[in-house]
Amino acid sequence: MKQKLYLETTVVSYFTARPSRDLLVAGHQEATRELWPSLTAVYDTYVSALVYEEVARGDLDQASKRLEAI
């Protein structure tokens, strides 16, 4: 049985966002993209209804990517 892992909005956003010009943010994005496959393989991941609502907001293309990820 896998352990459960709660994903909050920032993690999903870093995973799906366009590359940032800010080096710190870009580093977070890259680390999240590298970590993402192991998160879904090792853990049963879940999000709250609020996270679902938050990732659905904003730019339609980006929102679609965030929704697909969760």
Backbone as CSV, one residue per row, in Angstrom:
resi,resn,N_x,N_y,N_z,CA_x,CA_y,CA_z,C_x,C_y,C_z
1,MET,0.843,-1.186,0.000,0.000,0.000,0.000,0.889,1.251,0.000
2,LYS,0.625,2.145,-0.931,1.402,3.378,-1.040,0.995,4.375,0.045
3,GLN,1.957,5.191,0.445,1.638,6.296,1.327,0.924,7.370,0.517
4,LYS,0.151,8.197,1.214,-0.579,9.269,0.554,0.235,10.550,0.588
5,LEU,0.098,11.331,-0.475,0.800,12.599,-0.574,-0.166,13.660,-1.100
6,TYR,-0.338,14.719,-0.319,-1.194,15.837,-0.719,-0.382,16.823,-1.549
7,LEU,-0.881,17.158,-2.712,-0.235,18.147,-3.579,-1.009,19.453,-3.499
8,GLU,-0.303,20.523,-3.215,-0.965,21.821,-3.191,-0.732,22.535,-4.519
9,THR,-1.387,23.632,-4.713,-1.432,24.321,-5.993,-0.060,24.677,-6.548
10,THR,0.853,25.114,-5.698,2.165,25.533,-6.175,2.909,24.402,-6.875
11,VAL,2.813,23.200,-6.336,3.509,22.053,-6.934,2.977,21.797,-8.343
12,VAL,1.677,21.793,-8.494,1.059,21.572,-9.800,1.437,22.697,-10.759
13,SER,1.456,23.920,-10.261,1.809,25.073,-11.096,3.259,25.012,-11.564
14,TYR,4.174,24.683,-10.659,5.581,24.540,-11.053,5.744,23.459,-12.116
15,PHE,5.002,22.369,-11.982,5.118,21.254,-12.921,4.675,21.639,-14.334
16,THR,3.645,22.441,-14.448,3.037,22.710,-15.756,3.371,24.077,-16.344
17,ALA,3.972,24.957,-15.571,4.194,26.342,-16.010,5.211,26.450,-17.135
18,ARG,5.060,27.520,-17.900,6.081,27.869,-18.886,7.359,28.205,-18.133
19,PRO,8.524,27.942,-18.709,9.779,28.231,-18.007,9.868,29.700,-17.590
20,SER,10.288,29.898,-16.355,10.421,31.244,-15.816,11.796,31.819,-16.117
21,ARG,11.861,33.143,-16.219,13.148,33.829,-16.379,13.830,34.031,-15.028
22,ASP,13.050,33.976,-13.967,13.581,34.087,-12.609,14.308,32.779,-12.282
23,LEU,15.601,32.863,-11.992,16.409,31.660,-11.798,15.930,30.794,-10.636
24,LEU,15.481,31.405,-9.556,14.990,30.634,-8.413,13.724,29.876,-8.783
25,VAL,12.801,30.563,-9.404,11.552,29.922,-9.835,11.835,28.850,-10.876
26,ALA,12.719,29.138,-11.813,13.086,28.156,-12.840,13.676,26.901,-12.200
27,GLY,14.466,27.082,-11.159,15.021,25.942,-10.440,13.946,25.113,-9.772
28,HIS,12.969,25.777,-9.177,11.841,25.071,-8.559,11.047,24.309,-9.621
29,GLN,10.839,24.937,-10.761,10.111,24.281,-11.847,10.841,23.022,-12.308
30,GLU,12.133,23.140,-12.526,12.909,22.001,-13.016,12.940,20.877,-11.991
31,ALA,13.137,21.227,-10.724,13.143,20.204,-9.674,11.796,19.492,-9.596
32,THR,10.716,20.248,-9.732,9.379,19.657,-9.692,9.159,18.741,-10.886
33,ARG,9.597,19.151,-12.059,9.442,18.314,-13.258,10.242,17.017,-13.135
34,GLU,11.413,17.087,-12.521,12.225,15.880,-12.332,11.616,14.967,-11.271
35,LEU,11.026,15.545,-10.249,10.471,14.783,-9.138,9.096,14.191,-9.446
36,TRP,8.329,14.843,-10.312,6.933,14.476,-10.560,6.718,12.987,-10.858
37,PRO,7.482,12.360,-11.760,7.230,10.939,-12.053,7.361,10.034,-10.820
38,SER,8.305,10.354,-9.945,8.452,9.521,-8.751,7.340,9.788,-7.748
39,LEU,6.812,11.004,-7.737,5.688,11.293,-6.839,4.494,10.423,-7.177
40,THR,4.196,10.327,-8.449,3.024,9.560,-8.859,3.285,8.059,-8.844
41,ALA,4.547,7.652,-8.912,4.871,6.222,-8.877,4.959,5.694,-7.448
42,VAL,5.471,6.505,-6.544,5.720,6.058,-5.178,4.541,6.334,-4.240
43,TYR,3.797,7.397,-4.509,2.719,7.822,-3.617,1.369,7.806,-4.317
44,ASP,0.330,7.634,-3.509,-1.028,7.907,-3.979,-1.229,9.401,-3.752
45,THR,-1.206,10.168,-4.828,-1.309,11.616,-4.705,-2.768,12.056,-4.752
46,TYR,-3.053,13.133,-4.047,-4.397,13.695,-4.083,-4.337,15.196,-3.870
47,VAL,-5.412,15.867,-4.261,-5.556,17.307,-4.079,-6.917,17.580,-3.455
48,SER,-7.058,18.749,-2.875,-8.334,19.145,-2.296,-9.215,19.783,-3.366
49,ALA,-10.462,19.967,-3.034,-11.392,20.648,-3.935,-10.930,22.081,-4.196
50,LEU,-10.338,22.717,-3.185,-9.843,24.086,-3.357,-8.693,24.130,-4.364
51,VAL,-7.778,23.172,-4.298,-6.687,23.113,-5.267,-7.259,22.926,-6.666
52,TYR,-8.231,22.045,-6.796,-8.862,21.820,-8.094,-9.443,23.121,-8.641
53,GLU,-10.116,23.891,-7.795,-10.683,25.176,-8.217,-9.582,26.157,-8.611
54,GLU,-8.517,26.201,-7.829,-7.428,27.147,-8.101,-6.719,26.833,-9.413
55,VAL,-6.444,25.566,-9.684,-5.720,25.235,-10.915,-6.581,25.435,-12.153
56,ALA,-7.883,25.492,-11.980,-8.784,25.710,-13.108,-8.897,27.183,-13.504
57,ARG,-8.349,28.075,-12.693,-8.436,29.516,-12.958,-7.320,29.979,-13.881
58,GLY,-7.509,31.161,-14.447,-6.461,31.810,-15.228,-6.478,31.437,-16.693
59,ASP,-5.312,31.573,-17.314,-5.130,31.284,-18.729,-5.687,29.896,-19.050
60,LEU,-6.573,29.824,-20.041,-7.258,28.561,-20.348,-6.301,27.449,-20.746
61,ASP,-5.281,27.766,-21.523,-4.316,26.743,-21.938,-3.548,26.199,-20.733
62,GLN,-3.068,27.099,-19.892,-2.317,26.679,-18.707,-3.227,25.950,-17.712
63,ALA,-4.445,26.445,-17.542,-5.391,25.786,-16.646,-5.671,24.364,-17.119
64,SER,-5.799,24.195,-18.406,-6.024,22.866,-18.965,-4.856,21.933,-18.646
65,LYS,-3.634,22.429,-18.743,-2.450,21.622,-18.423,-2.425,21.245,-16.947
66,ARG,-2.789,22.216,-16.084,-2.801,21.928,-14.651,-3.870,20.902,-14.320
67,LEU,-5.046,21.054,-14.917,-6.126,20.087,-14.655,-5.754,18.693,-15.136
68,GLU,-5.111,18.623,-16.288,-4.683,17.328,-16.819,-3.666,16.671,-15.892
69,ALA,-2.797,17.473,-15.307,-1.764,16.937,-14.423,-2.359,16.318,-13.165
70,ILE,-3.427,16.921,-12.648,-4.022,16.369,-11.418,-5.096,15.363,-11.756
